[in-house]
Amino acid sequence: MIEYANIVFYNEYTKYKINIEPNNSVYKILSKEALIIETHGDSFCFKTVGFFMCEEKIITVFPKGFYLTENPVNDASILLRVLLRYRNSRNLEPEEKKMLFGDTLFKNGRLVSAIALLDDYKSNGYLRKSYTSSSRKIGGFTDWNRTITTITPLINNKRPIYADPVRRSTFTDIDNILCKIHNSIITECISLLGWLCELDSIDIQVLPMPVTCDEAVSIIKKELRHTYVQREIEVLKLMLQYLSAKSGEQASQSIELLMTPFFHNTWEEICGYLFENQYSILKDIVPRPKWRSSKIKGTLSQRPDILYIHNNNLYILDAKYYDYSVTTPGWHDVVKQLFYRYTIERNIESKEALSNSLPDVTSIKNAFILPENSCDDCIHLGSIYVENVQELGEIYVITINLQKAMWQYAYREKSQYRSDLEQKIDLHDNEGSSVIT
């Protein structure tokens, strides 16, 4: 556990002593939440990855084995972006959905809306409202409509001359109540969560709310009925979400969090992005076991995590969320992956599964993809094979840097891990051995 300003950093499945602060405060709040933590005598550990708001502290739980860099705040910001992208990218399991979107017990409206408001603020600044004033005493653009209709001109050579026209100017409305509400919310968000959006929160002064929370909600709803500016509509909706969540938080004991108890699903999603998963267009080459029965009909699904074809090689990848210094793929993992290869290879040989639009497959490469928790970027740990059964092939075990993988997924950066994996496999095959590289 590491504490930094109002942030406390933990790791999933690492044991922490209960009688040490801030562990004790966190444990008191979460001790009954079996989905989030589990107790081991005088210690506890998190079973989830993500963020939890506790007494104005932000509890950040990193994936197991994740090592913090010299800038842990940046690490936390990347994890946040990973979860915000992940929660909108796939069908979630019910337990995940509760923690990533909230329900009657778990809330995250304040956390999610605050981040979105700060992202908008970084790009566009505070909300600004303006008003237009017309007068013969101010500068600005000539208001010809009002000038012609309200002022009698002088006639010179049969042409009208307006010596003192009405002028129109636009001014920022510094007293606009809606803007003051937005300013107050933004400064509060910066104070609490600015570090997650690379905003300096050390010297920020939280501006007081000019009205009560209920009055602010009423003002925002009224403005929403009259504005047609897209940015304003989005910001006003976020302000409503933030204030509603804050009001609900004060009125009840609901927990504010943004977490997943199944980071292995997140790791699968990350790897799918990094390796440009083509499963949706290649799934027909994966055969389905069928029932032969007079009482039961149907098929069983085979679902490899990642499939893609490159240079006539078909790659079958299985994203495994294991810390290989503690756990390695087991019998079930290995048999499943070997069976994928065997059945897909036979299916391709039959030509029944290949459409005319798919390239020919001349070789199949089978690999486990594990997170690398050291500074190394990509490692070939070795291979798994069945001795004297060469037709099953082997499973290459490749690790990729967890921090870098999360960053590329979070910010949709182009990944080089496909080529790294292919180079590692080619080097191994050319050497004809299982030497670790």
N, C-alpha and C positions, 0 to 999 in steps of 0.2 A: 504494500500500500504506500502510495506517495501522495502528499498533499501539496497543492500549489494554489496560492490565493484562495478563492472560494471553490476550488476544484479538488476532488479526491479521486485518485486513479487506482483501480483494482484490475486484477486479471481473473478471467473465468476459471473456475475449479482450482484456484490457489487458496489454501487455508489461511485465515486471518484470526488472530486472537480477539475474543469478544471483549475482554476487559480493558482494551486500549482504545482511546479516543482517536479519531472519530468513529472507529469501528463499532463501539458500544451504542452510539446514537443511531447509526444506520441499522444495527441489528434489532434494536428495540422496535423500530418502525416496521421492519420487514420480517420479523421472526415468525409471523403467522402466514407468510406468503410462500408456500411450499414450491410454487412455480419459479420463484426468483432465487431463493437461497436454501441451503440445507445446512443443518447443524451437526457438528462432530465434537461432542464433549464441550470443551471450552473454546472451540473454534467454529467458524462458519466459512462457507464458500459460496460464491455466486454461481448459479446454473444458467445464467443469461448473459448476453453481451449487449451493451448499449448504455443508455443514460437514465438517471433517476434523480429527481429533485428532492432534496431533503434539507429542511430548515435553511433555505437559501444557499445551500451547498449543492453543487452539481456532482453527482457520483457518476464516474465514467468507468465502465467495465470493458476491458479489452479482451479480444479472443485469447484463449489459452496459449501460453508460450510466447505471446506477443511481447517483444522487448521495446521499451520506450526509447525514442531518439533523444537528442539534446533539446529538442523542442516538443515536449509532451502535449502542449496545447495544440500544436499543428497536427499531431497524431490523432487527438480527440476530434478535431475538426474533420479530418478525413473519414474517421469512423462514422461520424454523424452523416456525412454526405453518402456514405455507403448505404446506411440504413434507410435514408430518405429515398434513395433510388430503388433499393431492393424492395421496399414495401409496395411499390407501384409496378413491379415488373413481373409478378407471377401469382399463381393461385396459392394463397397462404393457408397453412394449417390453422384450425380454430384458435389454438393457444397463441400462435404468432399474431394472428389478427387482433386479438385482444390487447396485446402489448405494443403493437405497432400502430394501431388506429384508435385504441381505447374502447372501453365499454362502461358499464355502470360502476365498476370498481376501479379500473385502471384508466387514467386520463393522460392525454398528451397534447391537448389543444393549445395550452399556453406555450409549451416548449416548441411545437411545430410552427405555430403562427408567429412566435417571436423570431425564429430563424428566418422565416419568409419575409417578415417586416424589415429585418436588418439587411437582408439581401437587397430588397428594394431600395432601402435608404442608402446603401453603398452606391447604387447606380444612379439614383434620382434625387437624393437629399430629402429634406422635409417637405411635406405637403405645402403648397403655396396657393392662396386664394387672392384674387385681385378684383378691383372694382374700377369702373370707368367714370371719370368726372369731366363735365363740359363746362367751360367758363370763358369769358372774354379776358380773364385776368391771368390764366395759366398758360404755360407753353404746351407744345404738343402738336398733333396733327390738326389741320383745319377740318372742322365738322361742317361740311358744305350744306348738308341737309338742314341743320339747325340754323346755320348762318343765313341761308336764303329765306327760310320761313320766319325768322324772328328779327332780322335786321334790315332796315331800309338803306339801300345802297345810294352812293353818290353817282351821278351820271356824268361821264366825261366822254365827249365825242360819241355820244349815243351808246356808250358801253358802261355797264354797272361796275362800280368799284366799292369793295367792302374794306374800308379802312381799318375796322376793328372787328375781325371775324371771330366767331365762336371756335374755341379750340378744345380738342378732346385728348385727355391723357389717361393712362392706365397706371394705377398704384397698387402696390402690395398691401393687402389687408392684414396688418400686423396684429389686429385685435380679433381676427376671426376665431371663433370658439372651436371650430373643427380642427383648425391647424394647431391650436394650443393643446387639444386632446392628443393629436398625433405626436406633437413634440414631447409631451409627457410620457406617452407609451414608449417612444423610441429611446429616450434617455433611460427609462427603466430597463428596457431590453438590453441596452448596451451595458448598463451596470451589472446585470445578471449574466448575460450570455454573449457579450461583445467579443470575448476571447475566441468564441467558436467561429466568428465571422471576421477575424483579423481586425477587430476594432478595439482601440485602446480604451479600457474601462477604468483605469486607475484614477484619473482625475475627473471623471464624468460627474456632473451635478444633475441629479434626478429632478426634473421640473415637476412641480406639484400639479395634480389634476385640477383643472379649473371648475369642474362640477363633480357631482357624485357619479359613481359607476353606472347607476341606472339612468341618470340623466344623459350621460355620454352615449349610452346605447341608443337612447331615444333620438338624440341629435344625429347620430350616424345613420340610423335607419331612415330618418327623414331625408337626409342628404342623398342616400342611395336611390330614392324615388325620383330625384331630379337631376342627377348627373349622368352624362353619357360618355364621359372620358374613360377609356378602358383602364388606364393605370389607376385612376381614382376609384373606380369600382372595385378593382382587385384589392387595393389597400384598405378601403373601407370594410370589405368583407373580412380581411385579416384582423383589422382592429376589433370588429365585433366578436370574432372567434377568440381573440386574446382576452378581451374584457369578460366575455361569458365564462371562459375557463378560469380566469382569476377570481371572479365572483363565486363560481361553484367551488373553487378550492377553499375559499374562506368560509363557505357555508357548510362544508362537509369534510370528511377525512379521506377523501379519495386520493389515490396515489398518482402522481404525475411522472410518467416514464415513457421512454421510447426504447424498447428492448426486443430481442428475439431469444427464445430458449432453444432455437434450432439454427445456430450459426453454420452448421454443416450444410444447410440449405442455401445460406448466403454464400458460402464458399463455392458451392456448385454453380450458383448464378454468376459469381465473379469469374470462375474458370470458363464458363460458357461464353462470356463476353471476350475474355482474353484470347481464347482459341477460336473465336468466330464459329461457334457451334452451328453445324448444318443439319442437325437432327431432323428439323421439320421437313427438309427436302430429301433426306436419305432414309427416313424411317421405314420405307417400304422394303428396304433390303434386309431388315431385321425380321426373321421368321418368328411366328407365334406358335408355341406349343398348343396342341388341340386335344380336346377330350375325345376318346373313343368309348362311348357309353350309350346305352339305350335310355338311361335316366337323366344324364347330365349332358348338356350341350354347351358349346362355347369354346373360347380360346383363352390362353393365359398370355399376359403381355410381357415382353422383354423391353426394357427401357434403358439403354446405355445413356450415361450422362451427356457425353459429347461425341459427335461423329463429324468428321470432315475429310475431304479428299484433296490431296495436293500431290502433283507430279505422279498421278496414277497410284499413289499410296493411300489406302484407307486407314485413318487413325481412329481407334476406339479408346477414348479416354474416360477414366473414372476419377472424379474429384473426391479425394479422401481428406477429411478434416482431422488429421492425426498429427500429433507431435511425435515424430518418429523416434525421438530419444526416449519416449515412454511407451508408445504403442505403434505397432506396424500392422499393415493389412493382414487379416486372418484368413482362415480356410474358406469361409463363406465368400469373402471378397474375391479371393483368387479363383475359386471354382466358377463363380458367376462371370468373371471377366474372360476366363478361358472358354466358357460355354458361348458367350457372345461371339468370340472370334470363330470358334468351330462352326457354329450354325450359320453365321453370316457368310463365311467362306464357302460352305456347301451351297448356300442359297445363291450366291453369285455365280458359282460354277454351273448351276442349273440354268442360268440366264433368265430365270423367270422373274427375278426381282428387279432387274436392271431396265430402266426406261431408256429410250433413245437419246434423251437429253443428258444423261449422266455419262461421265468419262469412264473408260475402261479402268478396272481395278486390277493391278498386277501384283500387289503386295498388301498385307494387312499388318499394321503396327498397333500393339496393345500396350497401354501405359496407365499407371496410377499417377495422379498429380497431387502432391502433398505440399502444405505450406512450409516454407523455409523460415525458421525463426532466428537465424543468424544473419550476418551482413552479406552472406553470399547471395548472388542473384539467381542462379540456376545450377542445380547439381544433378548428376546422374548417380543415384545411390547404388544402383546395381539392377539385377533382374531376378525375376521369379520364374522358375520353370519346373516341369515334371521330368525327372530323370528317365531317360530311355523312351520317352513319349514325345518325340520331336514334332509330330503333326499338330500338337496343341500350341506350339510356339512358346514364346516367353512374354512375360509382362515386364516392361521397363518401369522402373520406379524413379520418377523425376520430381524434384522439389523446385518451387519458385518462391521468390522473396515475398512474404506476406504483406509487408508494408507497401512495397512497390505495386503489387497486384491490387491492393485496396485503393491506392491512389489513382491508378489507371482506370479502374472501374468507376470510382466516384466521380472523376472529372472527364470520363469518356475519352481518355487518351489512347492513342494508337499503341498497340502492344507488339513487342518483338518476340513474345514467348513461343509463338508457333515455330518460328525459324530456330530459336534456341533449342527447343525440344527435338526438332528434326535433325539438327546438327549433332546433338548428343547421341541420338539413336543411330545415325549414320556412322559416327565415330566408333561406337560400340560394335556395330555390325561389321565394319571394315577390319576391326582388330580381331573379331571372332572370339572375344572373351568377355567376361563379366567384370573387367577391371573398373573400379570406381573412378570416375573422372570429375 
